[in-house]
Structures are given as structure tokens and as C-alpha cells.
């Protein structure tokens, strides 16, 4: 709700618990339900490569692995949000 109320451009999640296949779909569903599916959702953490394709099919923008340089994430957001 805060993301919608504040009219954010993106939501970034760092998931190290292994709950990515639960949390990402839940957030995408809530955004769709509330008419806010235009908000970019991206994330990272300990997410196995085999799960990334499934998450990307839900509309998750990019999945970054642990240890990704923050400059790479900033560059991604700069490129993606320019559209």
C-alpha cells in the first residue's frame, strides 16, 4: 500500500530466505489487484537460476544475484525507468 500511496516507480526486494517463489507472486498479485501493475518489481538474493525464469514470467523485471555491484542495479534502474 505504501508503494501505491507514494506513487513509486519501482519496488526492489532482497530475499535471502528462500521465500522468493511465495513473496514475488504475492506482491505481483496485489499490485495487479490494486491497478498498480505498472510499478516495476525487481529483486535479488539467493535465488536459484532455475527459479528466475518463472519469476520473470510473472513480470519481475530483473533478478540480481548476491554480490551484485550496486552500480549495476542503479544502471538497470536508470535504463529501465527512462522508458
C-alpha positions in Angstrom: 0.0 0.0 0.0 2.8 2.4 0.8 4.3 2.0 -2.7 1.0 2.8 -4.3 0.2 5.7 -1.9 3.7 7.2 -2.6 3.4 6.6 -6.3 6.8 4.9 -6.6 8.3 3.8 -9.9 9.9 0.6 -8.6 9.9 -1.9 -5.7 13.1 -3.7 -5.1 13.2 -6.8 -2.9 16.2 -8.6 -1.4 15.2 -12.1 -0.5 17.8 -14.3 1.3 15.3 -16.6 3.0 14.3 -18.8 0.0 10.8 -17.5 0.0 11.1 -15.8 -3.4 8.5 -18.1 -5.0 6.0 -17.0 -2.4 6.8 -13.3 -1.9 7.2 -12.2 -5.5 4.0 -13.7 -6.8 2.1 -12.3 -3.8 3.4 -8.8 -4.5 2.7 -9.0 -8.2 -0.9 -10.2 -7.4 -1.5 -7.4 -5.0 -0.2 -4.8 -7.5 -2.4 -6.2 -10.2 -5.4 -6.3 -7.9 -4.9 -2.7 -7.0 -4.4 -1.5 -10.5 -0.7 -0.7 -10.0 0.9 -3.3 -12.2 2.9 -0.5 -13.9 5.2 -0.4 -10.9 8.5 -2.1 -11.7 9.3 -5.0 -9.4 12.9 -6.3 -9.3 15.0 -8.1 -6.7 17.8 -10.3 -5.8 19.3 -12.5 -3.2 19.8 -16.2 -3.1 17.5 -17.1 -5.9 18.5 -20.2 -8.0 18.9 -19.7 -11.7 16.1 -22.3 -12.4 13.6 -20.1 -10.5 14.5 -16.9 -12.3 12.7 -17.8 -15.5 9.5 -18.5 -13.5 9.8 -15.2 -11.7 10.5 -13.3 -14.9 7.4 -14.8 -16.4 5.4 -13.2 -13.6 6.7 -9.8 -14.8 9.6 -9.4 -12.4 11.9 -7.0 -14.1 15.4 -8.3 -13.2 16.8 -10.7 -10.7 20.2 -9.9 -9.3 22.4 -12.5 -7.7 24.1 -12.0 -4.3 27.2 -9.9 -4.6 25.9 -7.8 -7.5 27.6 -4.4 -7.5 25.1 -1.7 -6.6 26.2 0.3 -9.6 24.8 -2.5 -11.8 21.4 -2.2 -10.1 21.5 1.6 -10.4 22.4 1.3 -14.1 19.5 -1.1 -14.6 17.0 1.2 -12.9 18.3 4.2 -14.9 17.9 2.3 -18.2 14.5 0.7 -17.3 12.8 3.7 -15.8 13.8 6.0 -18.6 11.1 4.3 -20.7 
